[in-house]
Amino acid sequence: MTTAQTPKKTGRDEDDAQAGIRPMERADLPQVVKVHRMAFHGFFLDRMGPAFLRAYYAAVLDYPGSMALVLEREGKIHGFAVGFMDPDGFYRHFRARRIRLLPAIALGLLRRPWLLGDVLGNRNRVETSADMRKPSGSAELSSIGVAAKGDGSGAKLLRAFCKGMFDQGASQILLTTDEADNEAVHRFYRKHGFQAIGVEDRGNRRLTVYRLLPAG
């Protein structure tokens, strides 16, 4: 796993460091899964269950171009942000791990067999993403979640993630989020400099694609 460089910290960088932001470790996965399920209750990955979530975040940690951060206070994880350089490479990496994911997928479907359509749609998305080519130097923010909204944790994690990716030479950071009934999230990303550049249909969901370019 790659992590951000650590130049001399001032201002907000120092505030973020004091907030307890650090690289995610495998030992953090149970708490990360718990935060994810609180932050994204009812979404596809949450409905697949904790075993699938652990397998997904383990795949992120194993990808050489990943960046995975947690915000920790007094030994408890309050939020996380994960993503990767070369998103096309990550989806190829994830596709190659399908056999390892089968037990977690089977467990999720055993509990909720009606998710089969979503599983197949998500598989098609991974297949398509693995074969698409994004501009060289692109990074993707895959997931950012916090245990409690309104305490600034999300903003601190987002700043740390973006700084780390740009320090590593990312030419742009991409993300997707639901287009409808999601105005607070849209405001959050726009406030931090992201600009909407298009939409993407994923099954019955329409997602807005956002992009952040380096300052200057």
Phi, psi and chi 1 to 4 in degrees:
 res  aa     phi    psi   chi1   chi2   chi3   chi4
   1 MET       -  135.3 -179.0 -175.0   67.4      -
   2 THR   -91.9  151.5   55.4      -      -      -
   3 THR  -133.2  166.6   57.0      -      -      -
   4 ALA   -67.5  148.8      -      -      -      -
   5 GLN   -68.0  164.5  -61.1  173.9   14.3      -
   6 THR  -126.9   74.0   53.8      -      -      -
   7 PRO   -70.8  173.8   27.5  -33.7      -      -
   8 LYS   -56.3  131.7 -176.7  177.9  179.6 -179.5
   9 LYS   -96.8  135.9  -61.1 -178.3 -179.5   66.0
  10 THR  -141.1  160.9   58.3      -      -      -
  11 GLY    54.8 -126.1      -      -      -      -
  12 ARG   -64.3  -33.9  -79.5 -172.9  169.0  179.5
  13 ASP   -58.4  -42.8  -68.4  -20.6      -      -
  14 GLU   -66.2  -40.4 -175.4   64.5   33.5      -
  15 ASP   -60.4  -42.9  -68.0  -19.1      -      -
  16 ASP   -66.2  -38.7  -67.4  -13.7      -      -
  17 ALA   -63.6  -41.4      -      -      -      -
  18 GLN   -68.2  -21.3  -68.4  174.8   -4.4      -
  19 ALA   -72.2  -10.8      -      -      -      -
  20 GLY    89.1   30.1      -      -      -      -
  21 ILE   -79.9  129.2  -64.4  175.1      -      -
  22 ARG  -150.1  167.4   61.6  168.6  175.9   78.5
  23 PRO   -63.3  142.9  -23.2   34.0      -      -
  24 MET   -71.3  142.9 -174.6 -173.3  -64.1      -
  25 GLU  -121.2  162.8  -58.7  172.0   -5.6      -
  26 ARG   -59.9  -33.9  -75.5 -171.6  175.3  -86.6
  27 ALA   -64.6  -17.3      -      -      -      -
  28 ASP   -82.1  -13.6  -61.5  -37.9      -      -
  29 LEU   -56.7  -41.7  -69.7 -178.9      -      -
  30 PRO   -58.6  -41.9  -27.5   37.1      -      -
  31 GLN   -71.2  -37.4  -72.6 -166.3   67.8      -
  32 VAL   -61.5  -43.9  168.0      -      -      -
  33 VAL   -60.9  -41.4  167.3      -      -      -
  34 LYS   -62.0  -45.1 -177.0  177.0  179.8 -179.2
  35 VAL   -64.9  -42.3  172.2      -      -      -
  36 HIS   -56.6  -44.8  179.5  110.1      -      -
  37 ARG   -68.4  -29.1  -57.4 -163.2   75.9 -173.1
  38 MET   -73.6  -41.9  -72.4 -171.0  -70.2      -
  39 ALA   -75.5  -31.1      -      -      -      -
  40 PHE  -124.6   41.0  -59.5  104.2      -      -
  41 HIS   -58.8  127.4  179.3   68.5      -      -
  42 GLY    91.4  -10.7      -      -      -      -
  43 PHE   -79.0  170.0  -76.5   76.7      -      -
  44 PHE   -54.4  -52.4  170.4   69.7      -      -
  45 LEU   -63.1  -38.1  -68.7 -179.8      -      -
  46 ASP   -62.6  -43.3  169.9   50.6      -      -
  47 ARG   -67.8  -23.5  -70.6 -178.7  -68.5  166.5
  48 MET   -73.0  -16.3  -74.9  -61.5  -66.3      -
  49 GLY    98.8  166.4      -      -      -      -
  50 PRO   -64.3  -32.8   18.6  -30.1      -      -
  51 ALA   -63.6  -42.9      -      -      -      -
  52 PHE   -66.7  -41.5 -174.4   87.2      -      -
  53 LEU   -61.0  -43.3  -79.3  167.9      -      -
  54 ARG   -60.9  -41.3  -76.9 -165.1  -62.7  -89.0
  55 ALA   -65.5  -38.6      -      -      -      -
  56 TYR   -64.6  -49.6  171.2   76.0      -      -
  57 TYR   -69.6  -28.4  -74.2  114.8      -      -
  58 ALA   -64.6  -38.7      -      -      -      -
  59 ALA   -63.2  -39.2      -      -      -      -
  60 VAL   -62.2  -45.8  172.8      -      -      -
  61 LEU   -63.2  -31.0  -70.2  176.4      -      -
  62 ASP   -82.0  -10.9  -72.9  -17.6      -      -
  63 TYR   -81.2  126.0  179.5   59.3      -      -
  64 PRO   -59.3  -28.5  -24.3   34.3      -      -
  65 GLY   -95.4   16.5      -      -      -      -
  66 SER   -84.0  157.0   72.8      -      -      -
  67 MET  -131.9  121.6  176.2  173.0  -67.2      -
  68 ALA  -131.7  119.5      -      -      -      -
  69 LEU  -120.9  148.7  -55.5  173.5      -      -
  70 VAL  -126.9  153.1  -64.6      -      -      -
  71 LEU  -108.5  117.4 -171.3  153.9      -      -
  72 GLU  -118.9  134.7 -177.6 -178.3   42.6      -
  73 ARG  -132.8  124.9  -61.1 -169.7 -172.2  109.4
  74 GLU    52.0   42.9  -61.1  178.4   -7.7      -
  75 GLY    79.1    3.3      -      -      -      -
  76 LYS  -119.5  134.3 -176.0  176.8  179.8  179.8
  77 ILE   -82.6  125.4  -69.3  174.0      -      -
  78 HIS  -105.5  -11.1  -71.1 -104.6      -      -
  79 GLY  -174.6  169.1      -      -      -      -
  80 PHE  -153.7  158.9   64.9   88.7      -      -
  81 ALA  -143.2  131.1      -      -      -      -
  82 VAL  -134.4  149.3  -57.6      -      -      -
  83 GLY  -175.1 -166.2      -      -      -      -
  84 PHE  -161.6  149.7   20.9   78.9      -      -
  85 MET   -73.9  154.7  -65.1  -74.1  -72.1      -
  86 ASP    52.0   69.5 -176.7   16.9      -      -
  87 PRO   -54.8  -35.8  -24.3   33.7      -      -
  88 ASP   -59.6  -40.9  -54.3  -30.9      -      -
  89 GLY   -65.0  -37.8      -      -      -      -
  90 PHE   -64.0  -43.6  170.9   76.9      -      -
  91 TYR   -67.9  -30.1  -71.3  110.3      -      -
  92 ARG   -66.5  -41.9  -71.1 -168.0  -64.5  -90.0
  93 HIS   -60.5  -44.3  160.7   79.8      -      -
  94 PHE   -67.7  -39.9 -169.4   74.1      -      -
  95 ARG   -61.6  -37.0 -176.3  169.1   64.8 -180.0
  96 ALA   -68.9  -16.7      -      -      -      -
  97 ARG   -95.5   12.0  -64.5  172.7   66.3  103.0
  98 ARG   -57.0  -39.0  -76.4  180.0  -61.5 -171.8
  99 ILE   -62.2  -40.0  -66.8  177.7      -      -
 100 ARG   -65.1  -28.1  -60.8 -171.5 -154.1  179.6
 101 LEU   -83.5  -13.9  -67.5  168.7      -      -
 102 LEU   -56.1  -45.2  -75.3  177.1      -      -
 103 PRO   -59.2  -40.8  -25.1   35.5      -      -
 104 ALA   -68.1  -38.7      -      -      -      -
 105 ILE   -65.3  -44.1  -66.8  172.1      -      -
 106 ALA   -61.8  -40.2      -      -      -      -
 107 LEU   -64.6  -41.7 -178.1   59.5      -      -
 108 GLY   -62.8  -40.7      -      -      -      -
 109 LEU   -73.7  -30.1  -70.0  176.2      -      -
 110 LEU   -62.9  -39.3 -177.3   64.9      -      -
 111 ARG   -77.5  -35.1  -66.9  173.8  174.3  170.8
 112 ARG  -138.9   77.8  -63.5  179.7  174.2   87.0
 113 PRO   -61.1  -22.6   18.5  -30.5      -      -
 114 TRP   -69.6   -5.9   57.9   87.3      -      -
 115 LEU   -82.8   -1.1  -70.6  177.0      -      -
 116 LEU   -55.6  -43.0  178.3   60.2      -      -
 117 GLY   -60.0  -41.2      -      -      -      -
 118 ASP   -66.2  -39.5  -71.6  -21.5      -      -
 119 VAL   -61.4  -45.5  169.2      -      -      -
 120 LEU   -65.4  -39.7  -65.7  175.9      -      -
 121 GLY   -64.8  -40.3      -      -      -      -
 122 ASN   -67.1  -37.5 -166.7   64.4      -      -
 123 ARG   -61.6  -42.7 -175.7 -166.8   68.0  178.1
 124 ASN   -63.4  -36.2  -68.6  -23.6      -      -
 125 ARG   -65.2  -42.6 -174.5 -119.1  173.1  175.4
 126 VAL   -63.4  -42.9  170.5      -      -      -
 127 GLU   -60.7  -46.0  -63.1  -78.5   -8.4      -
 128 THR   -65.9  -44.4  -58.8      -      -      -
 129 SER   -63.6  -35.8  -62.9      -      -      -
 130 ALA   -66.0  -26.6      -      -      -      -
 131 ASP   -98.0   -5.9  -65.5  -29.8      -      -
 132 MET   -86.3  157.4  -68.1  175.5   63.6      -
 133 ARG  -121.8  118.4  -64.3 -170.7   63.4   83.5
 134 LYS   -96.4  161.0  -66.0 -175.5  175.2   65.5
 135 PRO   -54.8  143.9  -25.6   34.0      -      -
 136 SER   -56.0  137.4  176.5      -      -      -
 137 GLY    88.7    2.0      -      -      -      -
 138 SER   -70.5  145.0  -66.1      -      -      -
 139 ALA  -123.5  157.8      -      -      -      -
 140 GLU  -128.7  131.3 -179.6  176.0  -43.5      -
 141 LEU   -87.1  108.7  173.9   60.4      -      -
 142 SER   -83.7  -41.6  174.3      -      -      -
 143 SER  -158.2  137.3 -176.5      -      -      -
 144 ILE  -140.5  126.6 -179.4  168.4      -      -
 145 GLY  -143.4  148.1      -      -      -      -
 146 VAL  -132.1  152.8  -65.0      -      -      -
 147 ALA   -73.5  -32.0      -      -      -      -
 148 ALA  -139.0  130.2      -      -      -      -
 149 LYS   -83.8  151.9  -63.6 -179.7 -179.8  179.4
 150 GLY    93.2   -0.1      -      -      -      -
 151 ASP  -102.0    7.0   66.2   -6.2      -      -
 152 GLY    85.2   -1.6      -      -      -      -
 153 SER   -62.9  -42.0  -64.1      -      -      -
 154 GLY   -62.1  -42.4      -      -      -      -
 155 ALA   -64.4  -41.2      -      -      -      -
 156 LYS   -65.2  -42.2  -68.8  170.7 -176.8  175.5
 157 LEU   -65.7  -41.6  -78.6  161.2      -      -
 158 LEU   -63.2  -44.0 -177.6   62.8      -      -
 159 ARG   -61.9  -43.7  -73.2 -162.6  -60.7  -91.7
 160 ALA   -64.9  -41.9      -      -      -      -
 161 PHE   -62.9  -49.3  177.4   89.0      -      -
 162 CYS   -64.2  -42.4  -66.7      -      -      -
 163 LYS   -60.8  -44.2 -179.1 -179.7 -175.7  -57.2
 164 GLY   -61.0  -43.1      -      -      -      -
 165 MET   -66.6  -43.2  -77.2  -57.7 -171.6      -
 166 PHE   -69.0  -34.8  -72.7  136.7      -      -
 167 ASP   -60.2  -29.8  -78.2   -9.0      -      -
 168 GLN   -88.0    2.7  -68.6 -179.6   35.3      -
 169 GLY    99.3   13.6      -      -      -      -
 170 ALA   -61.1  136.6      -      -      -      -
 171 SER   -86.4  -21.4   60.7      -      -      -
 172 GLN  -164.7  156.0   61.0  177.7   -3.0      -
 173 ILE  -119.0  126.4  -62.7  173.8      -      -
 174 LEU  -110.0  152.7  -56.5  170.4      -      -
 175 LEU  -156.5  161.8   64.5   86.8      -      -
 176 THR  -128.2  147.3   56.8      -      -      -
 177 THR  -149.9  155.0 -170.4      -      -      -
 178 ASP   -56.4  135.5  -75.2  -81.9      -      -
 179 GLU   -73.9  -43.4 -177.8 -179.9   57.9      -
 180 ALA   -97.1  150.1      -      -      -      -
 181 ASP    52.8   43.3  -58.4  -40.0      -      -
 182 ASN  -147.3   31.8 -161.6   26.3      -      -
 183 GLU   -64.1  -35.4 -175.3   54.7   34.3      -
 184 ALA   -62.3  -39.4      -      -      -      -
 185 VAL   -69.1  -41.1  173.3      -      -      -
 186 HIS   -60.3  -43.3  -71.4  -74.3      -      -
 187 ARG   -62.2  -40.0  -74.0 -162.1  -57.1  -91.1
 188 PHE   -58.6  -49.3  172.4   74.2      -      -
 189 TYR   -71.1  -39.2  -72.6  120.9      -      -
 190 ARG   -63.1  -38.6  -69.4 -164.3  -61.0  -97.4
 191 LYS   -58.9  -30.8  177.5 -178.8  176.7 -179.2
 192 HIS   -99.1   19.4  -71.0   88.8      -      -
 193 GLY    96.0   -2.4      -      -      -      -
 194 PHE   -74.2  145.1  -77.7   83.7      -      -
 195 GLN  -122.6  136.3  -66.3 -174.5  -26.1      -
 196 ALA   -70.4  131.6      -      -      -      -
 197 ILE  -123.4    0.2   60.4  170.5      -      -
 198 GLY   165.7 -173.4      -      -      -      -
 199 VAL  -130.6  157.6  -65.2      -      -      -
 200 GLU  -138.9  128.4  173.4 -175.8  -43.8      -
 201 ASP   -92.0  128.7  -70.1  -42.5      -      -
 202 ARG  -132.6   94.3 -166.7  177.4  -57.7  166.8
 203 GLY    65.4 -126.9      -      -      -      -
 204 ASN   -93.1   12.9   60.4   -4.4      -      -
 205 ARG  -107.5  138.2  -66.6  172.8   65.8 -166.7
 206 ARG  -111.5  124.4  169.1  155.8  -78.9 -157.1
 207 LEU  -112.2  142.3  -54.5  176.0      -      -
 208 THR   -89.3  133.9  -58.9      -      -      -
 209 VAL   -96.4  125.9 -178.8      -      -      -
 210 TYR  -112.9  152.5  -81.4   95.7      -      -
 211 ARG  -137.2  140.6  176.7  177.0   67.0 -176.0
 212 LEU  -122.8  129.0 -179.7   69.4      -      -
 213 LEU  -103.0  156.2  -61.5  174.7      -      -
 214 PRO   -59.9  147.1  -18.2   29.6      -      -
 215 ALA   -60.6  135.1      -      -      -      -
 216 GLY    81.5      -      -      -      -      -
